[in-house]
Amino acid sequence: VYGRFIENNSKIGGLIVLGGIGLGMWTSNIWSWFAICKKARKLYISRLNKLGESE
């Protein structure tokens, strides 16, 4: 019974570790996505401003 308990716990532990890694990757992707959006927005705004100046 005890051996089975340890086996189940190691499986759960493995799932928790995998879940944590997955969550970490997911959140870092969101943050990099935010950063890309901010950069793209700045570029877009600066291009609009340049177009406005040239007219």
PDB file of N, CA, C, O and CB in Angstrom:
ATOM      1  N   VAL A   1       0.842  -1.202   0.000  1.00  0.00           N
ATOM      2  CA  VAL A   1       0.000   0.000   0.000  1.00  0.00           C
ATOM      3  C   VAL A   1       0.874   1.249   0.000  1.00  0.00           C
ATOM      4  O   VAL A   1       0.613   2.201  -0.736  1.00  0.00           O
ATOM      5  CB  VAL A   1      -0.951   0.008   1.225  1.00  0.00           C
ATOM      6  N   TYR A   2       1.916   1.237   0.832  1.00  0.00           N
ATOM      7  CA  TYR A   2       2.789   2.406   0.943  1.00  0.00           C
ATOM      8  C   TYR A   2       3.524   2.678  -0.368  1.00  0.00           C
ATOM      9  O   TYR A   2       3.663   3.825  -0.793  1.00  0.00           O
ATOM     10  CB  TYR A   2       3.797   2.208   2.078  1.00  0.00           C
ATOM     11  N   GLY A   3       3.989   1.605  -0.995  1.00  0.00           N
ATOM     12  CA  GLY A   3       4.683   1.744  -2.273  1.00  0.00           C
ATOM     13  C   GLY A   3       3.777   2.353  -3.329  1.00  0.00           C
ATOM     14  O   GLY A   3       4.201   3.174  -4.143  1.00  0.00           O
ATOM     15  N   ARG A   4       2.522   1.931  -3.297  1.00  0.00           N
ATOM     16  CA  ARG A   4       1.536   2.445  -4.246  1.00  0.00           C
ATOM     17  C   ARG A   4       1.282   3.934  -3.994  1.00  0.00           C
ATOM     18  O   ARG A   4       1.118   4.712  -4.933  1.00  0.00           O
ATOM     19  CB  ARG A   4       0.213   1.645  -4.142  1.00  0.00           C
ATOM     20  N   PHE A   5       1.254   4.314  -2.729  1.00  0.00           N
ATOM     21  CA  PHE A   5       1.036   5.711  -2.335  1.00  0.00           C
ATOM     22  C   PHE A   5       2.155   6.591  -2.876  1.00  0.00           C
ATOM     23  O   PHE A   5       1.894   7.666  -3.417  1.00  0.00           O
ATOM     24  CB  PHE A   5       0.951   5.840  -0.795  1.00  0.00           C
ATOM     25  N   ILE A   6       3.397   6.144  -2.734  1.00  0.00           N
ATOM     26  CA  ILE A   6       4.563   6.889  -3.234  1.00  0.00           C
ATOM     27  C   ILE A   6       4.490   6.997  -4.758  1.00  0.00           C
ATOM     28  O   ILE A   6       4.785   8.047  -5.329  1.00  0.00           O
ATOM     29  CB  ILE A   6       5.893   6.197  -2.800  1.00  0.00           C
ATOM     30  N   GLU A   7       4.097   5.911  -5.402  1.00  0.00           N
ATOM     31  CA  GLU A   7       3.996   5.893  -6.864  1.00  0.00           C
ATOM     32  C   GLU A   7       2.978   6.926  -7.345  1.00  0.00           C
ATOM     33  O   GLU A   7       3.238   7.671  -8.290  1.00  0.00           O
ATOM     34  CB  GLU A   7       3.605   4.485  -7.362  1.00  0.00           C
ATOM     35  N   ASN A   8       1.816   6.965  -6.688  1.00  0.00           N
ATOM     36  CA  ASN A   8       0.779   7.934  -7.045  1.00  0.00           C
ATOM     37  C   ASN A   8       1.253   9.356  -6.791  1.00  0.00           C
ATOM     38  O   ASN A   8       0.988  10.252  -7.593  1.00  0.00           O
ATOM     39  CB  ASN A   8      -0.505   7.661  -6.257  1.00  0.00           C
ATOM     40  N   ASN A   9       1.950   9.567  -5.684  1.00  0.00           N
ATOM     41  CA  ASN A   9       2.449  10.900  -5.357  1.00  0.00           C
ATOM     42  C   ASN A   9       3.478  11.370  -6.371  1.00  0.00           C
ATOM     43  O   ASN A   9       3.490  12.543  -6.741  1.00  0.00           O
ATOM     44  CB  ASN A   9       3.053  10.911  -3.961  1.00  0.00           C
ATOM     45  N   SER A  10       4.342  10.469  -6.823  1.00  0.00           N
ATOM     46  CA  SER A  10       5.352  10.859  -7.807  1.00  0.00           C
ATOM     47  C   SER A  10       4.688  11.213  -9.136  1.00  0.00           C
ATOM     48  O   SER A  10       5.146  12.109  -9.846  1.00  0.00           O
ATOM     49  CB  SER A  10       6.385   9.726  -8.006  1.00  0.00           C
ATOM     50  N   LYS A  11       3.607  10.507  -9.469  1.00  0.00           N
ATOM     51  CA  LYS A  11       2.859  10.837 -10.693  1.00  0.00           C
ATOM     52  C   LYS A  11       2.236  12.224 -10.567  1.00  0.00           C
ATOM     53  O   LYS A  11       2.319  13.040 -11.485  1.00  0.00           O
ATOM     54  CB  LYS A  11       1.756   9.774 -10.972  1.00  0.00           C
ATOM     55  N   ILE A  12       1.608  12.481  -9.410  1.00  0.00           N
ATOM     56  CA  ILE A  12       0.987  13.789  -9.161  1.00  0.00           C
ATOM     57  C   ILE A  12       2.056  14.873  -9.167  1.00  0.00           C
ATOM     58  O   ILE A  12       1.863  15.943  -9.745  1.00  0.00           O
ATOM     59  CB  ILE A  12       0.219  13.793  -7.808  1.00  0.00           C
ATOM     60  N   GLY A  13       3.187  14.590  -8.520  1.00  0.00           N
ATOM     61  CA  GLY A  13       4.303  15.541  -8.485  1.00  0.00           C
ATOM     62  C   GLY A  13       4.794  15.861  -9.885  1.00  0.00           C
ATOM     63  O   GLY A  13       5.076  17.015 -10.207  1.00  0.00           O
ATOM     64  N   GLY A  14       4.895  14.832 -10.714  1.00  0.00           N
ATOM     65  CA  GLY A  14       5.321  15.014 -12.101  1.00  0.00           C
ATOM     66  C   GLY A  14       4.352  15.891 -12.873  1.00  0.00           C
ATOM     67  O   GLY A  14       4.760  16.751 -13.654  1.00  0.00           O
ATOM     68  N   LEU A  15       3.057  15.663 -12.646  1.00  0.00           N
ATOM     69  CA  LEU A  15       2.027  16.477 -13.306  1.00  0.00           C
ATOM     70  C   LEU A  15       2.115  17.927 -12.858  1.00  0.00           C
ATOM     71  O   LEU A  15       1.981  18.847 -13.666  1.00  0.00           O
ATOM     72  CB  LEU A  15       0.625  15.921 -13.010  1.00  0.00           C
ATOM     73  N   ILE A  16       2.343  18.124 -11.547  1.00  0.00           N
ATOM     74  CA  ILE A  16       2.459  19.487 -11.012  1.00  0.00           C
ATOM     75  C   ILE A  16       3.666  20.190 -11.633  1.00  0.00           C
ATOM     76  O   ILE A  16       3.579  21.352 -12.029  1.00  0.00           O
ATOM     77  CB  ILE A  16       2.584  19.462  -9.462  1.00  0.00           C
ATOM     78  N   VAL A  17       4.789  19.479 -11.716  1.00  0.00           N
ATOM     79  CA  VAL A  17       6.006  20.057 -12.305  1.00  0.00           C
ATOM     80  C   VAL A  17       5.766  20.417 -13.772  1.00  0.00           C
ATOM     81  O   VAL A  17       6.107  21.515 -14.213  1.00  0.00           O
ATOM     82  CB  VAL A  17       7.197  19.068 -12.183  1.00  0.00           C
ATOM     83  N   LEU A  18       5.177  19.487 -14.519  1.00  0.00           N
ATOM     84  CA  LEU A  18       4.871  19.740 -15.935  1.00  0.00           C
ATOM     85  C   LEU A  18       3.906  20.911 -16.082  1.00  0.00           C
ATOM     86  O   LEU A  18       4.069  21.758 -16.960  1.00  0.00           O
ATOM     87  CB  LEU A  18       4.274  18.481 -16.593  1.00  0.00           C
ATOM     88  N   GLY A  19       2.894  20.946 -15.205  1.00  0.00           N
ATOM     89  CA  GLY A  19       1.928  22.041 -15.229  1.00  0.00           C
ATOM     90  C   GLY A  19       2.596  23.374 -14.946  1.00  0.00           C
ATOM     91  O   GLY A  19       2.295  24.380 -15.590  1.00  0.00           O
ATOM     92  N   GLY A  20       3.504  23.378 -13.979  1.00  0.00           N
ATOM     93  CA  GLY A  20       4.235  24.603 -13.631  1.00  0.00           C
ATOM     94  C   GLY A  20       5.097  25.085 -14.780  1.00  0.00           C
ATOM     95  O   GLY A  20       5.143  26.279 -15.074  1.00  0.00           O
ATOM     96  N   ILE A  21       5.786  24.148 -15.435  1.00  0.00           N
ATOM     97  CA  ILE A  21       6.629  24.502 -16.588  1.00  0.00           C
ATOM     98  C   ILE A  21       5.751  25.047 -17.715  1.00  0.00           C
ATOM     99  O   ILE A  21       6.081  26.055 -18.340  1.00  0.00           O
ATOM    100  CB  ILE A  21       7.449  23.265 -17.083  1.00  0.00           C
ATOM    101  N   GLY A  22       4.636  24.371 -17.966  1.00  0.00           N
ATOM    102  CA  GLY A  22       3.709  24.807 -19.010  1.00  0.00           C
ATOM    103  C   GLY A  22       3.168  26.195 -18.732  1.00  0.00           C
ATOM    104  O   GLY A  22       3.096  27.040 -19.624  1.00  0.00           O
ATOM    105  N   LEU A  23       2.786  26.422 -17.475  1.00  0.00           N
ATOM    106  CA  LEU A  23       2.252  27.724 -17.074  1.00  0.00           C
ATOM    107  C   LEU A  23       3.316  28.805 -17.227  1.00  0.00           C
ATOM    108  O   LEU A  23       3.025  29.908 -17.688  1.00  0.00           O
ATOM    109  CB  LEU A  23       1.742  27.679 -15.621  1.00  0.00           C
ATOM    110  N   GLY A  24       4.542  28.488 -16.840  1.00  0.00           N
ATOM    111  CA  GLY A  24       5.648  29.438 -16.968  1.00  0.00           C
ATOM    112  C   GLY A  24       5.900  29.817 -18.416  1.00  0.00           C
ATOM    113  O   GLY A  24       6.104  30.989 -18.734  1.00  0.00           O
ATOM    114  N   MET A  25       5.885  28.816 -19.296  1.00  0.00           N
ATOM    115  CA  MET A  25       6.089  29.069 -20.723  1.00  0.00           C
ATOM    116  C   MET A  25       4.942  29.910 -21.275  1.00  0.00           C
ATOM    117  O   MET A  25       5.152  30.825 -22.072  1.00  0.00           O
ATOM    118  CB  MET A  25       6.206  27.738 -21.504  1.00  0.00           C
ATOM    119  N   TRP A  26       3.717  29.582 -20.835  1.00  0.00           N
ATOM    120  CA  TRP A  26       2.523  30.280 -21.309  1.00  0.00           C
ATOM    121  C   TRP A  26       2.548  31.741 -20.893  1.00  0.00           C
ATOM    122  O   TRP A  26       2.273  32.626 -21.703  1.00  0.00           O
ATOM    123  CB  TRP A  26       1.257  29.604 -20.777  1.00  0.00           C
ATOM    124  N   THR A  27       2.881  32.000 -19.613  1.00  0.00           N
ATOM    125  CA  THR A  27       2.900  33.380 -19.123  1.00  0.00           C
ATOM    126  C   THR A  27       4.020  34.172 -19.781  1.00  0.00           C
ATOM    127  O   THR A  27       3.836  35.348 -20.097  1.00  0.00           O
ATOM    128  CB  THR A  27       3.062  33.408 -17.597  1.00  0.00           C
ATOM    129  N   SER A  28       5.186  33.546 -19.994  1.00  0.00           N
ATOM    130  CA  SER A  28       6.290  34.266 -20.645  1.00  0.00           C
ATOM    131  C   SER A  28       5.926  34.575 -22.098  1.00  0.00           C
ATOM    132  O   SER A  28       6.321  35.609 -22.637  1.00  0.00           O
ATOM    133  CB  SER A  28       7.606  33.435 -20.579  1.00  0.00           C
ATOM    134  N   ASN A  29       5.172  33.671 -22.728  1.00  0.00           N
ATOM    135  CA  ASN A  29       4.705  33.930 -24.096  1.00  0.00           C
ATOM    136  C   ASN A  29       3.763  35.122 -24.127  1.00  0.00           C
ATOM    137  O   ASN A  29       3.825  35.954 -25.032  1.00  0.00           O
ATOM    138  CB  ASN A  29       4.004  32.689 -24.675  1.00  0.00           C
ATOM    139  N   ILE A  30       2.880  35.198 -23.120  1.00  0.00           N
ATOM    140  CA  ILE A  30       1.948  36.330 -23.039  1.00  0.00           C
ATOM    141  C   ILE A  30       2.728  37.626 -22.880  1.00  0.00           C
ATOM    142  O   ILE A  30       2.425  38.626 -23.531  1.00  0.00           O
ATOM    143  CB  ILE A  30       0.953  36.149 -21.862  1.00  0.00           C
ATOM    144  N   TRP A  31       3.749  37.604 -21.998  1.00  0.00           N
ATOM    145  CA  TRP A  31       4.526  38.828 -21.771  1.00  0.00           C
ATOM    146  C   TRP A  31       5.293  39.235 -23.019  1.00  0.00           C
ATOM    147  O   TRP A  31       5.357  40.422 -23.340  1.00  0.00           O
ATOM    148  CB  TRP A  31       5.496  38.637 -20.603  1.00  0.00           C
ATOM    149  N   SER A  32       5.876  38.276 -23.729  1.00  0.00           N
ATOM    150  CA  SER A  32       6.605  38.607 -24.964  1.00  0.00           C
ATOM    151  C   SER A  32       5.627  39.100 -26.031  1.00  0.00           C
ATOM    152  O   SER A  32       5.960  39.967 -26.839  1.00  0.00           O
ATOM    153  CB  SER A  32       7.398  37.372 -25.487  1.00  0.00           C
ATOM    154  N   TRP A  33       4.421  38.539 -26.023  1.00  0.00           N
ATOM    155  CA  TRP A  33       3.381  38.972 -26.962  1.00  0.00           C
ATOM    156  C   TRP A  33       2.986  40.413 -26.678  1.00  0.00           C
ATOM    157  O   TRP A  33       2.807  41.207 -27.601  1.00  0.00           O
ATOM    158  CB  TRP A  33       2.145  38.051 -26.875  1.00  0.00           C
ATOM    159  N   PHE A  34       2.850  40.753 -25.380  1.00  0.00           N
ATOM    160  CA  PHE A  34       2.554  42.133 -24.987  1.00  0.00           C
ATOM    161  C   PHE A  34       3.666  43.063 -25.463  1.00  0.00           C
ATOM    162  O   PHE A  34       3.399  44.141 -25.994  1.00  0.00           O
ATOM    163  CB  PHE A  34       2.382  42.242 -23.451  1.00  0.00           C
ATOM    164  N   ALA A  35       4.912  42.640 -25.271  1.00  0.00           N
ATOM    165  CA  ALA A  35       6.063  43.461 -25.663  1.00  0.00           C
ATOM    166  C   ALA A  35       6.062  43.696 -27.174  1.00  0.00           C
ATOM    167  O   ALA A  35       6.312  44.811 -27.633  1.00  0.00           O
ATOM    168  CB  ALA A  35       7.386  42.787 -25.227  1.00  0.00           C
ATOM    169  N   ILE A  36       5.781  42.646 -27.940  1.00  0.00           N
ATOM    170  CA  ILE A  36       5.727  42.759 -29.403  1.00  0.00           C
ATOM    171  C   ILE A  36       4.614  43.723 -29.808  1.00  0.00           C
ATOM    172  O   ILE A  36       4.795  44.551 -30.701  1.00  0.00           O
ATOM    173  CB  ILE A  36       5.504  41.366 -30.058  1.00  0.00           C
ATOM    174  N   CYS A  37       3.463  43.610 -29.146  1.00  0.00           N
ATOM    175  CA  CYS A  37       2.333  44.504 -29.444  1.00  0.00           C
ATOM    176  C   CYS A  37       2.690  45.953 -29.158  1.00  0.00           C
ATOM    177  O   CYS A  37       2.365  46.844 -29.942  1.00  0.00           O
ATOM    178  CB  CYS A  37       1.098  44.101 -28.628  1.00  0.00           C
ATOM    179  N   LYS A  38       3.361  46.189 -28.033  1.00  0.00           N
ATOM    180  CA  LYS A  38       3.760  47.553 -27.675  1.00  0.00           C
ATOM    181  C   LYS A  38       4.725  48.118 -28.709  1.00  0.00           C
ATOM    182  O   LYS A  38       4.581  49.263 -29.136  1.00  0.00           O
ATOM    183  CB  LYS A  38       4.405  47.581 -26.277  1.00  0.00           C
ATOM    184  N   LYS A  39       5.718  47.309 -29.116  1.00  0.00           N
ATOM    185  CA  LYS A  39       6.698  47.750 -30.119  1.00  0.00           C
ATOM    186  C   LYS A  39       6.011  48.041 -31.442  1.00  0.00           C
ATOM    187  O   LYS A  39       6.281  49.057 -32.082  1.00  0.00           O
ATOM    188  CB  LYS A  39       7.797  46.685 -30.317  1.00  0.00           C
ATOM    189  N   ALA A  40       5.120  47.144 -31.848  1.00  0.00           N
ATOM    190  CA  ALA A  40       4.401  47.314 -33.113  1.00  0.00           C
ATOM    191  C   ALA A  40       3.553  48.581 -33.074  1.00  0.00           C
ATOM    192  O   ALA A  40       3.468  49.310 -34.062  1.00  0.00           O
ATOM    193  CB  ALA A  40       3.513  46.083 -33.406  1.00  0.00           C
ATOM    194  N   ARG A  41       2.929  48.838 -31.930  1.00  0.00           N
ATOM    195  CA  ARG A  41       2.088  50.020 -31.776  1.00  0.00           C
ATOM    196  C   ARG A  41       2.927  51.288 -31.874  1.00  0.00           C
ATOM    197  O   ARG A  41       2.524  52.260 -32.513  1.00  0.00           O
ATOM    198  CB  ARG A  41       1.339  49.979 -30.436  1.00  0.00           C
ATOM    199  N   LYS A  42       4.104  51.272 -31.233  1.00  0.00           N
ATOM    200  CA  LYS A  42       5.001  52.438 -31.294  1.00  0.00           C
ATOM    201  C   LYS A  42       5.447  52.693 -32.729  1.00  0.00           C
ATOM    202  O   LYS A  42       5.445  53.832 -33.195  1.00  0.00           O
ATOM    203  CB  LYS A  42       6.235  52.229 -30.384  1.00  0.00           C
ATOM    204  N   LEU A  43       5.829  51.625 -33.424  1.00  0.00           N
ATOM    205  CA  LEU A  43       6.248  51.756 -34.821  1.00  0.00           C
ATOM    206  C   LEU A  43       5.112  52.311 -35.673  1.00  0.00           C
ATOM    207  O   LEU A  43       5.314  53.202 -36.498  1.00  0.00           O
ATOM    208  CB  LEU A  43       6.714  50.397 -35.376  1.00  0.00           C
ATOM    209  N   TYR A  44       3.925  51.773 -35.462  1.00  0.00           N
ATOM    210  CA  TYR A  44       2.747  52.193 -36.223  1.00  0.00           C
ATOM    211  C   TYR A  44       2.449  53.671 -35.992  1.00  0.00           C
ATOM    212  O   TYR A  44       2.200  54.418 -36.939  1.00  0.00           O
ATOM    213  CB  TYR A  44       1.527  51.343 -35.838  1.00  0.00           C
ATOM    214  N   ILE A  45       2.477  54.086 -34.723  1.00  0.00           N
ATOM    215  CA  ILE A  45       2.205  55.489 -34.381  1.00  0.00           C
ATOM    216  C   ILE A  45       3.275  56.404 -34.980  1.00  0.00           C
ATOM    217  O   ILE A  45       2.950  57.462 -35.518  1.00  0.00           O
ATOM    218  CB  ILE A  45       2.144  55.672 -32.844  1.00  0.00           C
ATOM    219  N   SER A  46       4.537  56.009 -34.892  1.00  0.00           N
ATOM    220  CA  SER A  46       5.613  56.853 -35.435  1.00  0.00           C
ATOM    221  C   SER A  46       5.501  56.959 -36.957  1.00  0.00           C
ATOM    222  O   SER A  46       5.791  58.011 -37.526  1.00  0.00           O
ATOM    223  CB  SER A  46       6.999  56.285 -35.042  1.00  0.00           C
ATOM    224  N   ARG A  47       5.086  55.885 -37.612  1.00  0.00           N
ATOM    225  CA  ARG A  47       4.894  55.924 -39.067  1.00  0.00           C
ATOM    226  C   ARG A  47       3.732  56.831 -39.430  1.00  0.00           C
ATOM    227  O   ARG A  47       3.807  57.585 -40.401  1.00  0.00           O
ATOM    228  CB  ARG A  47       4.651  54.511 -39.622  1.00  0.00           C
ATOM    229  N   LEU A  48       2.650  56.762 -38.647  1.00  0.00           N
ATOM    230  CA  LEU A  48       1.494  57.642 -38.882  1.00  0.00           C
ATOM    231  C   LEU A  48       1.912  59.098 -38.723  1.00  0.00           C
ATOM    232  O   LEU A  48       1.507  59.957 -39.507  1.00  0.00           O
ATOM    233  CB  LEU A  48       0.331  57.305 -37.907  1.00  0.00           C
ATOM    234  N   ASN A  49       2.720  59.370 -37.710  1.00  0.00           N
ATOM    235  CA  ASN A  49       3.192  60.734 -37.468  1.00  0.00           C
ATOM    236  C   ASN A  49       4.050  61.220 -38.634  1.00  0.00           C
ATOM    237  O   ASN A  49       3.933  62.371 -39.055  1.00  0.00           O
ATOM    238  CB  ASN A  49       3.992  60.805 -36.153  1.00  0.00           C
ATOM    239  N   LYS A  50       4.910  60.345 -39.155  1.00  0.00           N
ATOM    240  CA  LYS A  50       5.768  60.705 -40.291  1.00  0.00           C
ATOM    241  C   LYS A  50       4.920  60.986 -41.527  1.00  0.00           C
ATOM    242  O   LYS A  50       5.193  61.926 -42.273  1.00  0.00           O
ATOM    243  CB  LYS A  50       6.786  59.579 -40.586  1.00  0.00           C
ATOM    244  N   LEU A  51       3.891  60.169 -41.741  1.00  0.00           N
ATOM    245  CA  LEU A  51       2.988  60.378 -42.871  1.00  0.00           C
ATOM    246  C   LEU A  51       2.267  61.711 -42.724  1.00  0.00           C
ATOM    247  O   LEU A  51       2.094  62.445 -43.697  1.00  0.00           O
ATOM    248  CB  LEU A  51       1.969  59.224 -42.979  1.00  0.00           C
ATOM    249  N   GLY A  52       1.849  62.015 -41.501  1.00  0.00           N
ATOM    250  CA  GLY A  52       1.159  63.280 -41.229  1.00  0.00           C
ATOM    251  C   GLY A  52       2.062  64.471 -41.478  1.00  0.00           C
ATOM    252  O   GLY A  52       1.604  65.500 -41.976  1.00  0.00           O
ATOM    253  N   GLU A  53       3.347  64.350 -41.138  1.00  0.00           N
ATOM    254  CA  GLU A  53       4.301  65.445 -41.327  1.00  0.00           C
ATOM    255  C   GLU A  53       4.590  65.677 -42.801  1.00  0.00           C
ATOM    256  O   GLU A  53       4.747  66.818 -43.235  1.00  0.00           O
ATOM    257  CB  GLU A  53       5.602  65.153 -40.581  1.00  0.00           C
ATOM    258  N   SER A  54       4.662  64.588 -43.578  1.00  0.00           N
ATOM    259  CA  SER A  54       5.023  64.717 -44.990  1.00  0.00           C
ATOM    260  C   SER A  54       3.908  65.345 -45.816  1.00  0.00           C
ATOM    261  O   SER A  54       4.175  65.905 -46.880  1.00  0.00           O
ATOM    262  CB  SER A  54       5.376  63.359 -45.562  1.00  0.00           C
ATOM    263  N   GLU A  55       2.671  65.266 -45.351  1.00  0.00           N
ATOM    264  CA  GLU A  55       1.546  65.823 -46.119  1.00  0.00           C
ATOM    265  C   GLU A  55       1.489  67.339 -46.049  1.00  0.00           C
ATOM    266  O   GLU A  55       0.601  67.951 -46.642  1.00  0.00           O
ATOM    267  CB  GLU A  55       0.237  65.248 -45.617  1.00  0.00           C
TER     268      GLU A  55
END
